[in-house]
């Protein structure tokens, strides 16, 4: 019995998320590589990233030295080990499949385990070419977005960036005040 291609791809994606042993060659042919980020994170610290990319994503964190863990959230841009929606915390290759229904932007954090002074990592972001759009999304919402045009989207994205900067400044100032009072 033959299994349809989308079902096979979905099965392999789930299998990849659960285990770190897979055929690298088969994997590279089924997902589109969007970006690779190389970085360092200190022990007990977080490196925060974010993406606006829509569709089903695979985040693949390869720890080159030390031990880095991966946290993802669709409700905060700075997920942590206390506040996250998805996590991968193995010693080695960590993978997370982000479903299409997660709200964008996605907050992505790489946590350096405190047992190492520093962890070096590679984070690869892949897009599932088969399931790039949510098949159950509201068609009327898409029509409204198309009528508004791309100018509205650009203005809205700028507003999110300003809110994020203002929020970061506010939280930093609040931390300083609390530290002085304590």
MDTraj code that builds the backbone (N, CA, C; nanometers):
import mdtraj as md
import numpy as np

residues = "UNK UNK UNK UNK UNK UNK UNK UNK UNK UNK UNK UNK UNK UNK UNK UNK UNK UNK UNK UNK UNK UNK UNK UNK UNK UNK UNK UNK UNK UNK UNK UNK UNK UNK UNK UNK UNK UNK UNK UNK UNK UNK UNK UNK UNK UNK UNK UNK UNK UNK UNK UNK UNK UNK UNK UNK UNK UNK UNK UNK UNK UNK UNK UNK UNK UNK UNK UNK UNK UNK UNK UNK UNK UNK UNK UNK UNK UNK UNK UNK UNK UNK UNK UNK UNK UNK UNK UNK UNK UNK UNK UNK UNK UNK UNK UNK UNK UNK UNK UNK UNK UNK UNK UNK UNK UNK UNK UNK UNK UNK UNK UNK UNK UNK UNK UNK UNK UNK UNK UNK UNK UNK UNK UNK UNK UNK UNK UNK UNK UNK UNK UNK UNK UNK UNK UNK UNK UNK UNK UNK UNK UNK UNK UNK UNK UNK UNK UNK UNK UNK UNK UNK UNK UNK UNK UNK UNK UNK UNK UNK UNK UNK UNK UNK UNK UNK UNK UNK UNK UNK UNK UNK UNK UNK UNK UNK UNK UNK UNK UNK UNK UNK".split()
xyz = np.array([
    [0.0836, -0.1173, 0.0000],
    [0.0000, 0.0000, 0.0000],
    [0.0887, 0.1245, 0.0000],
    [0.0633, 0.2163, -0.0922],
    [0.1396, 0.3396, -0.1011],
    [0.0765, 0.4479, -0.0151],
    [0.1602, 0.5214, 0.0560],
    [0.1143, 0.6324, 0.1392],
    [0.1361, 0.7608, 0.0599],
    [0.0372, 0.8517, 0.0556],
    [0.0535, 0.9759, -0.0199],
    [0.1751, 1.0555, 0.0281],
    [0.2342, 1.1318, -0.0632],
    [0.3554, 1.2083, -0.0334],
    [0.3373, 1.3026, 0.0854],
    [0.2299, 1.3849, 0.0939],
    [0.2165, 1.4729, 0.2106],
    [0.2107, 1.3964, 0.3426],
    [0.1465, 1.2816, 0.3434],
    [0.1391, 1.2020, 0.4664],
    [0.2769, 1.1495, 0.5041],
    [0.3547, 1.1087, 0.4033],
    [0.4903, 1.0609, 0.4317],
    [0.5776, 1.1731, 0.4863],
    [0.5656, 1.2926, 0.4275],
    [0.6453, 1.4057, 0.4741],
    [0.6063, 1.4424, 0.6164],
    [0.4773, 1.4446, 0.6458],
    [0.4317, 1.4750, 0.7814],
    [0.4844, 1.3716, 0.8801],
    [0.4810, 1.2450, 0.8414],
    [0.5318, 1.1394, 0.9280],
    [0.6806, 1.1590, 0.9556],
    [0.7592, 1.1882, 0.8514],
    [0.9029, 1.2074, 0.8699],
    [0.9326, 1.3317, 0.9532],
    [0.8518, 1.4364, 0.9400],
    [0.8725, 1.5564, 1.0205],
    [0.8495, 1.5269, 1.1682],
    [0.7437, 1.4521, 1.1987],
    [0.7171, 1.4145, 1.3374],
    [0.8274, 1.3229, 1.3888],
    [0.8684, 1.2291, 1.3070],
    [0.9762, 1.1392, 1.3457],
    [1.1043, 1.2171, 1.3721],
    [1.1317, 1.3173, 1.2894],
    [1.2502, 1.4000, 1.3070],
    [1.2425, 1.4785, 1.4370],
    [1.1240, 1.5277, 1.4711],
    [1.1084, 1.6048, 1.5937],
    [1.1280, 1.5181, 1.7175],
    [1.0951, 1.3917, 1.7082],
    [1.1037, 1.3021, 1.8229],
    [1.2438, 1.2437, 1.8387],
    [1.3078, 1.2128, 1.7288],
    [1.4408, 1.1530, 1.7357],
    [1.5398, 1.2383, 1.6598],
    [1.6653, 1.2217, 1.6912],
    [1.7670, 1.2980, 1.6195],
    [1.8398, 1.2114, 1.5172],
    [1.8020, 1.0858, 1.5024],
    [1.8652, 1.0004, 1.4026],
    [1.7759, 0.9937, 1.2798],
    [1.8245, 1.0467, 1.1695],
    [1.7493, 1.0478, 1.0458],
    [1.8471, 1.0515, 0.9299],
    [1.7952, 1.0299, 0.8114],
    [1.8757, 1.0348, 0.6906],
    [1.8886, 1.1798, 0.6459],
    [2.0054, 1.2374, 0.6625],
    [2.0296, 1.3785, 0.6307],
    [1.9980, 1.4102, 0.4853],
    [2.0317, 1.3219, 0.3952],
    [2.0074, 1.3457, 0.2528],
    [1.8576, 1.3541, 0.2231],
    [1.7773, 1.2649, 0.2797],
    [1.6325, 1.2679, 0.2598],
    [1.5732, 1.3954, 0.3191],
    [1.6233, 1.4333, 0.4346],
    [1.5755, 1.5533, 0.5014],
    [1.5978, 1.6779, 0.4164],
    [1.7153, 1.6921, 0.3601],
    [1.7480, 1.8115, 0.2823],
    [1.6635, 1.8241, 0.1568],
    [1.6088, 1.7153, 0.1070],
    [1.5271, 1.7208, -0.0137],
    [1.3805, 1.7509, 0.0148],
    [1.3364, 1.7412, 0.1401],
    [1.1947, 1.7606, 0.1692],
    [1.1628, 1.8969, 0.2293],
    [1.2581, 1.9682, 0.2859],
    [1.2353, 2.0987, 0.3474],
    [1.3239, 2.2029, 0.2787],
    [1.2784, 2.3277, 0.2743],
    [1.3563, 2.4369, 0.2154],
    [1.4311, 2.5116, 0.3250],
    [1.5636, 2.5204, 0.3113],
    [1.6447, 2.5944, 0.4076],
    [1.6224, 2.7438, 0.3865],
    [1.5824, 2.8145, 0.4922],
    [1.5584, 2.9586, 0.4839],
    [1.6755, 3.0394, 0.5367],
    [1.7319, 2.9956, 0.6505],
    [1.8359, 3.0749, 0.7141],
    [1.9142, 2.9888, 0.8117],
    [2.0413, 3.0247, 0.8296],
    [2.1254, 2.9612, 0.9306],
    [2.1871, 3.0723, 1.0147],
    [2.1750, 3.0589, 1.1463],
    [2.2315, 3.1566, 1.2391],
    [2.3375, 3.0852, 1.3213],
    [2.4571, 3.1423, 1.3237],
    [2.5646, 3.0887, 1.4067],
    [2.5832, 3.1835, 1.5237],
    [2.5991, 3.1275, 1.6437],
    [2.6127, 3.2152, 1.7587],
    [2.6757, 3.1489, 1.8788],
    [2.6961, 3.2310, 1.9806],
    [2.7496, 3.1881, 2.1096],
    [2.6536, 3.2381, 2.2166],
    [2.6391, 3.1613, 2.3226],
    [2.5572, 3.2033, 2.4358],
    [2.6290, 3.1604, 2.5634],
    [2.6351, 3.2521, 2.6596],
    [2.6998, 3.2229, 2.7863],
    [2.6166, 3.1290, 2.8716],
    [2.6833, 3.0587, 2.9630],
    [2.6137, 2.9668, 3.0519],
    [2.5101, 3.0397, 3.1365],
    [2.3864, 2.9906, 3.1371],
    [2.2783, 3.0520, 3.2118],
    [2.2146, 3.1712, 3.1427],
    [2.2575, 3.2025, 3.0215],
    [2.2044, 3.3171, 2.9469],
    [2.1195, 3.2721, 2.8295],
    [2.0438, 3.3671, 2.7744],
    [1.9580, 3.3422, 2.6590],
    [1.9974, 3.4339, 2.5441],
    [1.9932, 3.3815, 2.4232],
    [2.0051, 3.4609, 2.3014],
    [1.8674, 3.4606, 2.2367],
    [1.8127, 3.5809, 2.2118],
    [1.6767, 3.5927, 2.1588],
    [1.6793, 3.6237, 2.0096],
    [1.5963, 3.5526, 1.9356],
    [1.5785, 3.5729, 1.7921],
    [1.4292, 3.5760, 1.7643],
    [1.3920, 3.6183, 1.6442],
    [1.2509, 3.6108, 1.6065],
    [1.2395, 3.5972, 1.4559],
    [1.1233, 3.5468, 1.4135],
    [1.0969, 3.5324, 1.2709],
    [0.9518, 3.5677, 1.2420],
    [0.9306, 3.6263, 1.1247],
    [0.7968, 3.6585, 1.0751],
    [0.7499, 3.5532, 0.9756],
    [0.8373, 3.4585, 0.9407],
    [0.8089, 3.3598, 0.8365],
    [0.6821, 3.2811, 0.8684],
    [0.5913, 3.2773, 0.7715],
    [0.4677, 3.2006, 0.7878],
    [0.4885, 3.0591, 0.7367],
    [0.3957, 2.9715, 0.7712],
    [0.4029, 2.8330, 0.7280],
    [0.4557, 2.7441, 0.8381],
    [0.4667, 2.6165, 0.8073],
    [0.5188, 2.5198, 0.9042],
    [0.6705, 2.5224, 0.8972],
    [0.7327, 2.5476, 1.0099],
    [0.8775, 2.5634, 1.0160],
    [0.9406, 2.4512, 1.0966],
    [1.0635, 2.4221, 1.0619],
    [1.1458, 2.3322, 1.1415],
    [1.2651, 2.4123, 1.1893],
    [1.2837, 2.4171, 1.3206],
    [1.3999, 2.4815, 1.3799],
    [1.4930, 2.3711, 1.4256],
    [1.6154, 2.3754, 1.3770],
    [1.7121, 2.2691, 1.4058],
    [1.8346, 2.3330, 1.4700],
    [1.8550, 2.3054, 1.5982],
    [1.9657, 2.3624, 1.6740],
    [2.0740, 2.2571, 1.6917],
    [2.1900, 2.2860, 1.6365],
    [2.3047, 2.1962, 1.6512],
    [2.4050, 2.2632, 1.7439],
    [2.4340, 2.1992, 1.8568],
    [2.5307, 2.2526, 1.9513],
    [2.6700, 2.2098, 1.9076],
    [2.7558, 2.3084, 1.8799],
    [2.8922, 2.2793, 1.8359],
    [2.9854, 2.2585, 1.9546],
    [2.9635, 2.3329, 2.0622],
    [3.0381, 2.3122, 2.1866],
    [2.9488, 2.3556, 2.3021],
    [2.9650, 2.2924, 2.4178],
    [2.8791, 2.3214, 2.5316],
    [2.7462, 2.2492, 2.5192],
    [2.6404, 2.3115, 2.5710],
    [2.5053, 2.2544, 2.5638],
    [2.4050, 2.3681, 2.5495],
    [2.3474, 2.3805, 2.4316],
    [2.2470, 2.4837, 2.4046],
    [2.1101, 2.4180, 2.3906],
    [2.0075, 2.4846, 2.4429],
    [1.8697, 2.4363, 2.4359],
    [1.7849, 2.5385, 2.3609],
    [1.6725, 2.4916, 2.3055],
    [1.5892, 2.5734, 2.2182],
    [1.4501, 2.5920, 2.2786],
    [1.4024, 2.7170, 2.2820],
    [1.2688, 2.7510, 2.3310],
    [1.1992, 2.8394, 2.2276],
    [1.0704, 2.8125, 2.2018],
    [0.9934, 2.8866, 2.1012],
    [0.8601, 2.9276, 2.1624],
    [0.8136, 3.0476, 2.1253],
    [0.6841, 3.0950, 2.1728],
    [0.6167, 3.1791, 2.0658],
    [0.4840, 3.1709, 2.0623],
    [0.4081, 3.2585, 1.9735],
    [0.3367, 3.3678, 2.0531],
    [0.3577, 3.3739, 2.1850],
    [0.2945, 3.4780, 2.2661],
    [0.3943, 3.5730, 2.3311],
    [0.5231, 3.5435, 2.3257],
    [0.6264, 3.6348, 2.3739],
    [0.7456, 3.6285, 2.2792],
    [0.8116, 3.7426, 2.2597],
    [0.9281, 3.7460, 2.1713],
    [1.0550, 3.7034, 2.2433],
    [1.0476, 3.6859, 2.3754],
    [1.1640, 3.6443, 2.4521],
    [1.1295, 3.5237, 2.5398],
    [1.1077, 3.4084, 2.4758],
    [1.0763, 3.2900, 2.5563],
    [1.1945, 3.2500, 2.6443],
    [1.1635, 3.1824, 2.7531],
    [1.2672, 3.1354, 2.8442],
    [1.2299, 2.9959, 2.8918],
    [1.3110, 2.9410, 2.9815],
    [1.2818, 2.8077, 3.0337],
    [1.1583, 2.8092, 3.1234],
    [1.1083, 2.9276, 3.1610],
    [0.9852, 2.9391, 3.2392],
    [0.8632, 2.9734, 3.1547],
    [0.8837, 3.0345, 3.0386],
    [0.7738, 3.0867, 2.9571],
    [0.7990, 3.0523, 2.8104],
    [0.7362, 2.9453, 2.7630],
    [0.7569, 2.9003, 2.6255],
    [0.6357, 2.8197, 2.5808],
    [0.6263, 2.7969, 2.4499],
    [0.5212, 2.7108, 2.3947],
    [0.5789, 2.5767, 2.3503],
    [0.6995, 2.5782, 2.2942],
    [0.7675, 2.4564, 2.2494],
    [0.9112, 2.4598, 2.2991],
    [0.9662, 2.3420, 2.3294],
    [1.1048, 2.3351, 2.3745],
    [1.1723, 2.2103, 2.3219],
    [1.3042, 2.2174, 2.3110],
    [1.3879, 2.1015, 2.2804],
    [1.5135, 2.1172, 2.3649],
    [1.5344, 2.0234, 2.4572],
    [1.6426, 2.0394, 2.5547],
    [1.7279, 1.9143, 2.5669],
    [1.7671, 1.8592, 2.4556],
    [1.8529, 1.7406, 2.4609],
    [1.9991, 1.7839, 2.4576],
    [2.0868, 1.6924, 2.4855],
    [2.2302, 1.7193, 2.4735],
    [2.2729, 1.6783, 2.3333],
    [2.2717, 1.7715, 2.2411],
    [2.3077, 1.7398, 2.1030],
    [2.2193, 1.8141, 2.0065],
    [2.1619, 1.7429, 1.9115],
    [2.0775, 1.8028, 1.8089],
    [1.9355, 1.8208, 1.8623],
    [1.8877, 1.9453, 1.8633],
    [1.7519, 1.9766, 1.9080],
    [1.6705, 2.0211, 1.7880],
    [1.5490, 1.9684, 1.7740],
    [1.4617, 2.0043, 1.6623],
    [1.3215, 2.0327, 1.7134],
    [1.2597, 2.1355, 1.6559],
    [1.1217, 2.1713, 1.6881],
    [1.0485, 2.1971, 1.5577],
    [0.9316, 2.1350, 1.5417],
    [0.8442, 2.1643, 1.4284],
    [0.7391, 2.2632, 1.4785],
    [0.7371, 2.3823, 1.4177],
    [0.6430, 2.4874, 1.4554],
    [0.5218, 2.4782, 1.3638],
    [0.4026, 2.4536, 1.4187],
    [0.2830, 2.4403, 1.3350],
    [0.2448, 2.5722, 1.2675],
    [0.1661, 2.5628, 1.1626],
    [0.1249, 2.6817, 1.0877],
    [0.0325, 2.7719, 1.1686],
    [-0.0407, 2.7180, 1.2652],
    [-0.1369, 2.7997, 1.3389],
    [-0.0730, 2.8894, 1.4444],
    [0.0567, 2.8754, 1.4711],
    [0.1230, 2.9629, 1.5668],
    [0.1229, 3.1057, 1.5126],
    [0.0929, 3.2020, 1.5991],
    [0.0899, 3.3428, 1.5598],
    [0.2314, 3.3925, 1.5323],
    [0.2436, 3.4861, 1.4405],
    [0.3721, 3.5461, 1.4080],
    [0.3742, 3.6886, 1.4613],
    [0.4871, 3.7418, 1.5006],
    [0.6205, 3.6838, 1.4945],
    [0.6418, 3.5784, 1.6029],
    [0.7319, 3.4868, 1.5741],
    [0.7698, 3.3838, 1.6698],
    [0.8910, 3.4319, 1.7484],
    [0.8869, 3.4118, 1.8790],
    [1.0040, 3.4365, 1.9611],
    [1.0828, 3.3072, 1.9734],
    [1.2131, 3.3149, 1.9481],
    [1.3013, 3.1979, 1.9542],
    [1.4157, 3.2318, 2.0492],
    [1.4418, 3.1449, 2.1448],
    [1.5523, 3.1667, 2.2378],
    [1.6420, 3.0447, 2.2416],
    [1.7714, 3.0717, 2.2470],
    [1.8715, 2.9672, 2.2658],
    [1.9302, 2.9887, 2.4050],
    [1.9206, 2.8861, 2.4876],
    [1.9654, 2.8929, 2.6267],
    [2.0956, 2.8161, 2.6419],
    [2.1944, 2.8797, 2.7016],
    [2.3213, 2.8136, 2.7303],
    [2.3147, 2.7471, 2.8665],
    [2.3334, 2.6168, 2.8703],
    [2.3258, 2.5445, 2.9979],
    [2.4365, 2.5943, 3.0908],
    [2.4044, 2.6162, 3.2192],
    [2.5026, 2.6732, 3.3121],
    [2.6214, 2.5825, 3.3439],
    [2.6167, 2.4565, 3.3050],
    [2.7310, 2.3688, 3.3311],
    [2.8482, 2.3988, 3.2373],
    [2.8285, 2.4864, 3.1399],
    [2.9347, 2.5281, 3.0482],
    [2.9457, 2.6804, 3.0517],
    [3.0688, 2.7315, 3.0439],
    [3.0880, 2.8768, 3.0413],
    [3.0249, 2.9392, 2.9181],
    [3.0377, 2.8699, 2.8049],
    [2.9841, 2.9209, 2.6791],
    [2.9442, 2.8037, 2.5906],
    [2.8374, 2.8228, 2.5154],
    [2.7934, 2.7221, 2.4190],
    [2.7915, 2.7857, 2.2811],
    [2.8429, 2.7133, 2.1831],
    [2.8428, 2.7585, 2.0440],
    [2.7386, 2.6762, 1.9694],
    [2.6609, 2.7425, 1.8823],
    [2.5509, 2.6724, 1.8168],
    [2.5313, 2.7190, 1.6735],
    [2.4621, 2.6336, 1.5977],
    [2.4100, 2.6664, 1.4649],
    [2.2598, 2.6426, 1.4701],
    [2.1814, 2.7437, 1.4329],
    [2.0366, 2.7306, 1.4279],
    [1.9938, 2.7429, 1.2826],
    [1.9355, 2.6359, 1.2291],
    [1.8867, 2.6355, 1.0909],
    [1.7347, 2.6422, 1.0928],
    [1.6796, 2.7249, 1.0044],
    [1.5347, 2.7409, 0.9924],
    [1.4933, 2.6865, 0.8563],
    [1.4025, 2.5893, 0.8581],
    [1.3540, 2.5252, 0.7362],
    [1.2045, 2.5500, 0.7221],
    [1.1573, 2.5577, 0.5973],
    [1.0154, 2.5729, 0.5664],
    [0.9669, 2.4466, 0.4979],
    [0.8528, 2.3971, 0.5430],
    [0.7909, 2.2814, 0.4787],
    [0.7248, 2.3303, 0.3501],
    [0.7746, 2.2892, 0.2330],
    [0.7184, 2.3398, 0.1074],
    [0.5796, 2.2840, 0.0781],
    [0.5453, 2.1719, 0.1362],
    [0.4150, 2.1103, 0.1119],
    [0.3071, 2.1803, 0.1939],
    [0.3365, 2.2067, 0.3206],
    [0.2380, 2.2676, 0.4104],
    [0.2889, 2.4065, 0.4481],
    [0.2888, 2.4993, 0.3526],
    [0.3372, 2.6335, 0.3820],
    [0.2247, 2.7268, 0.4234],
    [0.1023, 2.6945, 0.3912],
    [-0.0130, 2.7752, 0.4304],
    [-0.1075, 2.6896, 0.5143],
    [-0.1783, 2.7528, 0.6054],
    [-0.2754, 2.6831, 0.6886],
    [-0.4006, 2.6555, 0.6058],
    [-0.4345, 2.5280, 0.5803],
    [-0.5500, 2.4984, 0.4963],
    [-0.6825, 2.5361, 0.5615],
    [-0.6830, 2.5599, 0.6917],
    [-0.8061, 2.5922, 0.7623],
    [-0.8172, 2.7403, 0.7959],
    [-0.7304, 2.8240, 0.7369],
    [-0.7370, 2.9671, 0.7666],
    [-0.8635, 3.0271, 0.7078],
    [-0.9077, 3.1353, 0.7659],
    [-1.0311, 3.2012, 0.7241],
    [-1.0083, 3.2739, 0.5920],
    [-1.0813, 3.2354, 0.4874],
    [-1.0647, 3.2945, 0.3548],
    [-1.1037, 3.4416, 0.3556],
    [-1.2038, 3.4801, 0.4355],
    [-1.2445, 3.6205, 0.4391],
    [-1.1348, 3.7072, 0.4996],
    [-1.0588, 3.6534, 0.5945],
    [-0.9475, 3.7274, 0.6525],
    [-0.8406, 3.7533, 0.5471],
    [-0.8136, 3.6539, 0.4622],
    [-0.7163, 3.6719, 0.3551],
    [-0.7648, 3.7764, 0.2562],
    [-0.8949, 3.7767, 0.2230],
    [-0.9495, 3.8749, 0.1302],
    [-0.9357, 4.0161, 0.1866],
    [-0.9634, 4.0336, 0.3157],
    [-0.9508, 4.1651, 0.3777],
    [-0.8071, 4.2138, 0.3752],
    [-0.7114, 4.1248, 0.4009],
    [-0.5709, 4.1629, 0.3978],
    [-0.5278, 4.2038, 0.2582],
    [-0.5786, 4.1351, 0.1558],
    [-0.5429, 4.1690, 0.0193],
    [-0.5999, 4.3048, -0.0190],
    [-0.7213, 4.3390, 0.0284],
    [-0.7822, 4.4676, -0.0031],
    [-0.7061, 4.5820, 0.0624],
    [-0.6569, 4.5610, 0.1839],
    [-0.5849, 4.6660, 0.2552],
    [-0.4515, 4.6971, 0.1893],
    [-0.3906, 4.5994, 0.1285],
    [-0.2640, 4.6201, 0.0591],
    [-0.1443, 4.6017, 0.1497],
    [-0.0277, 4.6058, 0.0882],
    [0.0958, 4.5807, 0.1621],
    [0.1376, 4.7012, 0.2453],
    [0.0889, 4.8222, 0.2136],
    [0.1249, 4.9399, 0.2914],
    [0.0799, 4.9245, 0.4365],
    [-0.0411, 4.8735, 0.4567],
    [-0.0939, 4.8519, 0.5916],
    [-0.0086, 4.7523, 0.6681],
    [0.0366, 4.6471, 0.6016],
    [0.1202, 4.5465, 0.6674],
    [0.2524, 4.6081, 0.7107],
    [0.3132, 4.6906, 0.6266],
    [0.4411, 4.7521, 0.6594],
    [0.4260, 4.8451, 0.7793],
    [0.3194, 4.9265, 0.7815],
    [0.2972, 5.0158, 0.8941],
    [0.2762, 4.9367, 1.0220],
    [0.2028, 4.8279, 1.0148],
    [0.1741, 4.7466, 1.1324],
    [0.3015, 4.6822, 1.1852],
    [0.3870, 4.6330, 1.0964],
    [0.5101, 4.5691, 1.1416],
    [0.6009, 4.6717, 1.2079],
    [0.6060, 4.7941, 1.1583],
    [0.6859, 4.8980, 1.2218],
    [0.6351, 4.9274, 1.3616],
    [0.5054, 4.9276, 1.3796],
    [0.4453, 4.9520, 1.5098],
    [0.4851, 4.8439, 1.6097],
    [0.4905, 4.7176, 1.5664],
    [0.5330, 4.6086, 1.6540],
    [0.6761, 4.6291, 1.7003],
    [0.7641, 4.6726, 1.6093],
    [0.9033, 4.6958, 1.6451],
    [0.9143, 4.8068, 1.7489],
    [0.8369, 4.9163, 1.7297],
    [0.8400, 5.0262, 1.8248],
    [0.7884, 4.9804, 1.9607],
    [0.6801, 4.9035, 1.9631],
    [0.6267, 4.8525, 2.0887],
    [0.7290, 4.7655, 2.1596],
    [0.7990, 4.6833, 2.0847],
    [0.8981, 4.5938, 2.1430],
    [1.0118, 4.6731, 2.2069],
    [1.0594, 4.7773, 2.1400],
    [1.1678, 4.8596, 2.1937],
    [1.1208, 4.9336, 2.3182],
    [1.0015, 4.9915, 2.3116],
    [0.9485, 5.0627, 2.4278],
    [0.9281, 4.9684, 2.5459],
    [0.8778, 4.8503, 2.5186],
    [0.8561, 4.7529, 2.6252],
    [0.9890, 4.7122, 2.6882],
    [1.0903, 4.6893, 2.6070],
    [1.2223, 4.6518, 2.6574],
    [1.2792, 4.7626, 2.7452],
    [1.2671, 4.8878, 2.7008],
    [1.3156, 5.0003, 2.7811],
    [1.2395, 5.0102, 2.9134],
    [1.1086, 4.9932, 2.9082],
    [1.0274, 4.9997, 3.0288],
    [1.0673, 4.8912, 3.1286],
    [1.0815, 4.7690, 3.0817],
    [1.1182, 4.6577, 3.1699],
    [1.2575, 4.6795, 3.2281],
    [1.3515, 4.7269, 3.1460],
    [1.4873, 4.7532, 3.1951],
    [1.4863, 4.8604, 3.3031],
    [1.4128, 4.9678, 3.2809],
    [1.4033, 5.0752, 3.3790],
    [1.3392, 5.0248, 3.5080],
    [1.2357, 4.9451, 3.4962],
    [1.1692, 4.8885, 3.6130],
    [1.2638, 4.7978, 3.6921],
    [1.3447, 4.7184, 3.6227],
    [1.4416, 4.6315, 3.6909],
    [1.5440, 4.7139, 3.7678],
    [1.5906, 4.8232, 3.7075],
    [1.6895, 4.9086, 3.7743],
    [1.6290, 4.9707, 3.8997],
    [1.5062, 5.0199, 3.8897],
    [1.4401, 5.0805, 4.0056],
    [1.4218, 4.9781, 4.1168],
    [1.3773, 4.8586, 4.0828],
    [1.3588, 4.7543, 4.1841],
    [1.4914, 4.7125, 4.2463],
    [1.5975, 4.7112, 4.1670],
    [1.7286, 4.6739, 4.2188],
    [1.7800, 4.7797, 4.3161],
    [1.7568, 4.9075, 4.2861],
    [1.7997, 5.0161, 4.3744],
    [1.7201, 5.0132, 4.5048],
    [1.5908, 4.9849, 4.4969],
    [1.5066, 4.9810, 4.6159],
    [1.5350, 4.8600, 4.7043],
    [1.5859, 4.7523, 4.6473],
    [1.6076, 4.6297, 4.7247],
    [1.7318, 4.6332, 4.8086],
])
top = md.Topology()
chain = top.add_chain()
for i, resn in enumerate(residues, 1):
    res = top.add_residue(resn, chain, resSeq=i)
    for name in ("N", "CA", "C"):
        top.add_atom(name, md.element.get_by_symbol(name[0]), res)
traj = md.Trajectory(xyz[None], top)
